[in-house]
Amino acid sequence: MKAPEIKAFFDEPTNTFSYVVWDPQERQAAIIDSVLEYDPASGRTKHNAADIIVAFINANSLHVQWLIETHVHADHLSASAYIKALVGGKIATGEHVQTVQNVFGKLFNADADFKRDGSQFDHLFKDGETYRVGQIEATAIATPGHTPSCMTHLIGNCAFVGDTLFMPDCGSARCDFPGGDAHILYRSIQKLYALPDDTQLFMCHDYKSATRSEYAYETTVGEEKRANIHLHAGVTEAAFVQMRNTRDATLAVPRLLLPSIQVNMRAGQFPPAEENGIRYIKIPMDTL
């Protein structure tokens, strides 16, 4: 199997890993889960993290085919639209983004022109859909549970899992957002565990752990099955669901949830400007 080259980029304020994945012969690339910096106190954005990725693309003479969002993130804003304007590529996510758009379009009372059919994205992946990064075979695998739109992207022997799994000593994703479901997440993880044990897994987030002082982003299916603190081999669905639901009830709302959802459900675009030419992020009161 042809293997991709991979470069990880880390945004510590949001604990997010972004990736450039490319075919070393064809120089075709995918950018996965890019970050746009946002200061909620001032409403200001910055493009430092995205510009580093763009500089890497240009320095290595890569051609961007895909700007992939593994799901509608609730903890960071996507830089896909910004990066596309600079280096091209198709912004893509899972087809069930429509479910997320319907839920949050209502919550935020989105403008009348906000479409809830996923058409803000250039491509909507279906479960099991195959595609290529250069000449490297890739498959989009639906792994919902954290959100309805979550997908894992298997590129060669490397799977980019979004928030479905964390490093073995950090466990699994929360399931208490609208449309989340711990039963469904358990079954999604079993789909990943059915991949060969040597399949490399790349995380979207890391939070260190009680026994680890450095951030980490890469493990394997075999290691997750052996050592994941939430769902190692032998953990039943009932036990996982009880653990996950109990834990989720103690978790705080992510700091950037409200701006992140409003931007990410629009494929990285901010809501349209109002009559005064200013764009606004809404804060619904007493709803979350």
N, C-alpha and C positions, 0 to 999 in steps of 0.2 A: 504494500500500500504506500502510495506517495505521501510523504510527510510535509506539512507546512512549516514555514518559519514563523516564529511568534515573538512579539515584543510586548511586554506588559508595561502599563503606565499606572501609577497609583496616585489617587487624590485623597490625601489623609483626612481633610476636613469631613469628607463623606464616606471614608473607608471604602472607596470604590476602586476596583481594578478595571481599566479599559485595555483593549488589546488591538494590536494590528497583526493580522494573520495573512500570510501571503505565500504564493507559489514562487519559489526562488528562481525557477527557470522562466516562467511567463511574466513575473513581476506584477501580477494581478493581486489585489489585496481586498480584505474585508476589515472594517473597523467595527469593533463590538463594544457597545455600552460606553460611549463617550460621555464626558462630563462638562457641563457649563457651570462655572462658579457663580453663586448667587448669594448676596448678603441680604437676609430678610429685614434687617433693621433699616437699611437705606434704600432697598429696592434696586440696588445696582448689580449689574452683571459684569463678569470678567471672562476673558477668553484664554487665560494663560495655559490651562491644561490642554485645551483644544489646539492652541497654537504650537505646543510642543509636539503633538501628534502630527499636525500638518507639516511641521519642519522635518520630522522623521520621514514622512511620506516623500517629500521632495528630495531630501538628502539621499534617499535610497532608490530614487527613480521608480517609485511604485505607482501603479494605476489603480485607483479605488473603484472597485465594482460595487461593493456593498457597504452600507452603513446600517448595521444590524442592532436592533434593540431587542434584548431577550424578553422584555416585558415593559409595561408602563411603570417605571420606577417611582417609588414613593419617597425616596431619600436623596435623590439628586436630580438635577435638571439635565436633559440631554443636549449635547452640542451637535447633534447630527445635522440639523438644518444649517448651522453656521459652517460646519466643515464641508458640507455638500457645496455650498456657495463658493468655496475656495478650491476644492480638488475634485468635485463631482462625486458620482456614485448614486446608487439607489437606496433610499431609506426604506428599511423593511422591518416588519415585526410579524407576530402571529395573527392569524385571521380572527381570533377571538378578542382582539382589541375592540371590536364593535361592542361587545358586552361591557367592557370597561367604559367606553365612551357613552353608552346609554346610561349607566349608573351615575357617572360623575358629571355628565352633561346635565342631568336633572339636578344633582346636588348643587352645582355651581350656577344653575340657571343660565347656561351658556347662550351666547347670542344666537339669533334665529338662523344665521348662516353656518353655524357649527354643524357639520355633517357627522353622523354617527354610523357611517358605513366603512370607516377605515380609509377613506379615499385621500386623506392627508398624506398617507404613506404611498411610496412608489410601488411597493409590493407587499402582499400579505401571504405569509407562508402557511401552507396546510400541513397537518400532521403527516409525517412520512414523505414529504416532498423532497426530492433530490435536486441539487443544483451544483454549481462548481465555483471554486475560487481558482481562477486560472484553469489548470487541468486537474486540480485536486478535487476529488469527489466529496460532496457534503450532503448531509441530511438534516432536515428540521424535524425535531421530535417534540411533540406537545408534552409538556410537563407541568400542567396546572396544579393548583393547590394553594400556593402563595397568592397568585392572582389567576383569573381565568385565562389570561393571554400568555402565560409563561411558556417559553420554548427553550429547549436545549439545542445547540447547533453542534453537530458532529462533523468536524472538518478533518478529513483523513482519520487519524487515530486520536484526535484531540476533541474533547467535548467541552463546550463553553456553557455552563449550567445556569447562568443567571443567579437568582436567589433560591433555587430549588435546594441546593446543598451548600454547606460551608465546609471548611476544613474539618477533619474528623474530631478535633478537640473543641470545635464550636457548634457542631450539630447541624441544624436544619432551619429553614425559614419559618417565620411566623405565618399564621393562617387566618388572622382576625380582621383583615381588610375586607371590604365588600366583595363578595364572590370568592373569598378564600375558603378552604375546606381541608381540614387535617386528614380526613379519609382519602380525599383525592390526592393530596400531597404524598401520602404513604404509597399509593399505587404508582404515582409518577416516579418516585424514587426507585421503586422496584423495577420500572422500565430501564432506569439507568444501571441498576445492579445486574440486569440481564446482559449488559455489554461485556465484552471480554475483560478479565481482571486487569490487564495491562493498559486498558484505555486510560489516557491521561485526562484528568478533569481540571478545569480552570475555573476558579471562583470569581464571582463579581464583587464580593466583599470579604473582608477579614477584620476581626476585632481582637486579634491575639488571643490569649487564654491565660488561665491561672498558672500554667506551666511553660508558657512560651512568651519571650520578650520581643521577638521579631515578627513582622507581618509575613504571611505566607499566602500563596495563591494557587499552588499546583499540588495535586495528589493523584491517586489512581482509584479506579473502581474497586480493586481488590483491597486497598487500604481503607476505603470508606466502609466496605462490608465488614472488615475486621474490627475497626476501631471507632466508627462514628458514635459519639456519645448519646445521640438520640435514636439512631436507627442502624445499629450493627446487625449482622446476620443473627436471626433468631428472635428479634423483637417482633411481637405480634402487632397487627393493625390496631387492635383495641388498646394495647399498652401505649403505642405511639400517640394515638389520638388523645388519650387521657393526659399524657405528659404535655403534648403540644397545647391543648386547650387550657390546661392549668397554667402553663408558663405564659401563654399569650395574655392571659388576664392580668399579668403583672407588668407588662411592657408599656412604656410610654409611647405616645404618638411621635413618629419621627419628626425631627425639627423642621425639615423642608417638605413635609407631606403636601401641604396646601399649594404652594407654588409648583412643586414637581408635577403633580397630577395634571394641573391645568395646562402646563407646557407640554408634557410628554404625551398626553392624549391627542395633542395637535402635531405630533411628529417633530417636536423641538421648536415649534413656533409659539410665540407669546400670543395671548388673546389680541384681537384687532384693536387698534387705537379708537378711542371714543371721539366725540365731536371736537374736543379740545386738542386732539392730536396725541394724547397721552394714553399709553397702555396700562391696564390695571390688573392686579391679581386680587381675586375676591377671597374674603375670609368669612365663611358661613359660621354663624354664631350658634353655640350649644348643640352641635349636630354630631360631632365625632367623639 
